Amino acid sequence: MHLARPVQAGGGYSAVSCTIGALLPLLAVLLAPAAVRVPLVIGVALACLAGSGALGAVVGGAPAGRAALRVTVGGGLAMAATAAIGALVGATSI
């Protein structure tokens, strides 16, 4: 008999999804001209958040639009908070 191992499955899924989710914004950083790099990365990251929220909802049988909006707004607020903290400590300028 095989027992479920949710901690190991969750950790593995989290690692894979974070890696895949970081690839598109990373490509935007590497390929975009310096003049548009920051806004492009923000846009790509928000689009990836919306896509992952919608995909998670579809897989879970929930409404995709609400989930995409929730994940995008939450992720956008987290990015804004991170940028604001970075500006406060002098690590970046916004």
LINZI-V552684 format. One record per residue. N is the residue number from 1. OMEGA is omega in radians with two decimals (999 if undefined). BURIAL is b if it has 9 or more other C-alpha atoms within 8 Angstrom, else e. Layout:
# LINZI-V552684
n: <N;N>
omega: <OMEGA;OMEGA>
burial: <BURIAL;BURIAL>
This chain:
# LINZI-V552684
n: <1;2;3;4;5;6;7;8;9;10;11;12;13;14;15;16;17;18;19;20;21;22;23;24;25;26;27;28;29;30;31;32;33;34;35;36;37;38;39;40;41;42;43;44;45;46;47;48;49;50;51;52;53;54;55;56;57;58;59;60;61;62;63;64;65;66;67;68;69;70;71;72;73;74;75;76;77;78;79;80;81;82;83;84;85;86;87;88;89;90;91;92;93;94>
omega: <3.13;3.10;3.09;3.10;-3.03;-3.13;3.13;3.13;3.14;3.12;3.12;3.12;3.13;3.14;-3.13;-3.10;3.09;3.12;3.14;-3.14;3.14;-3.05;-3.11;3.06;3.10;3.07;3.10;3.10;-3.05;-3.01;-3.06;3.01;-3.06;-3.07;-3.10;-3.02;-3.06;3.13;3.13;3.12;3.09;3.14;3.13;3.13;3.11;3.09;3.10;3.08;3.12;3.13;-3.13;3.07;3.12;3.14;3.10;3.12;3.14;3.13;-3.12;3.12;3.14;3.09;-3.04;-3.07;3.13;-3.13;3.13;3.12;-3.12;-3.12;-3.13;3.13;3.12;3.12;3.09;3.09;3.11;3.10;3.13;3.12;3.12;3.12;3.14;3.10;3.10;3.11;3.13;-3.10;3.09;-3.12;-3.12;3.04;3.12;999>
burial: <e;e;e;e;e;e;e;e;e;e;e;e;e;e;e;e;e;e;e;e;b;e;e;b;b;b;e;b;b;e;e;b;e;e;e;e;b;b;e;b;b;b;e;b;b;b;b;b;b;b;b;b;b;b;b;b;b;b;e;e;e;e;b;b;e;e;b;b;b;b;b;b;e;e;b;b;e;e;e;e;e;e;b;b;e;b;b;e;e;e;e;e;e;e>
